[in-house]
Amino acid sequence: MIKKGDKVSILSGNYKGNTGIVLKVFPKKNKAIVQGINIIKKHTKPTVEKPKGGILKKELPIHLSKLKKEKE
């Protein structure tokens, strides 16, 4: 079972062979967010908090079947 803080390796997809630390797990959706894996660029409009707007880098969830827990 994969939990928050575990070190995992990616088994398939664009990030195959990479490793990272689990930041958050969504058990009902069978997905997890891994640090530095599955990053997208999200374009944001200007708001009161960020007057310039800009491009944010964000990690998206990845399916648990593509993850393998590393032995410590």
N, C-alpha and C positions, 0 to 999 in steps of 0.2 A: 504494500500500500504506500502510495506516495503522499508525503505530507509537506507542509510549509517548512522551508529551510533545508530540504533534502537536496543533495547534488545529483543531477540526472544527466544522462546522455540522450541525444536524439537519434532514433533508429531509422527514420525515413523522412523524405521531403527535402526542401532546399537547404536545411540546416543539418543534414545528416552528418554524424560524427562529432558535432559540437557538444560542449557540456555547459551547464549553467545551474543556477540555484533557483528553486521553486519559490516564487514570491506569494502566490495565492492559488488555492485549489477550489474548483467548483464541482463538488461531488455529484450533484444532480445532473449536470451537463456532461460529466466525464471529461472535463478540461482543466488545464492549469496554465498559469502565466509563469514563464521561465525568463529569468533575467538575461537580456541580450539576445533573445531568440524571437523570431516572428515579428520583427519591427516594421511598422508602417510609418508613413509621413502623413499627418493630418493637417490640412489647411484650415486655419481659423480666421474668422472675421474679427475686426476690431470690436472690443467691448470696453466697458468702463474699467475693468481690472487690467486689461491688456490693450491699451489704445492703438498699438501698432498692428495687433493681430500676429500673423506669422505662420510658420510651419513647425509643428510639434512632432517629435518622434515618440511613438507609443508602442508598447508590446501588446500583442493580441494573444488570446488563449490558444493553446495547442492541445489536441486530443491526447488523453492519457495512454492510448495504445501506441503512440509514437515515442513514448518516454520509457527509459529504463533506469532504475535506481542504481547509482554507483555504490560499490562497496567502499566502506571507509577504512 
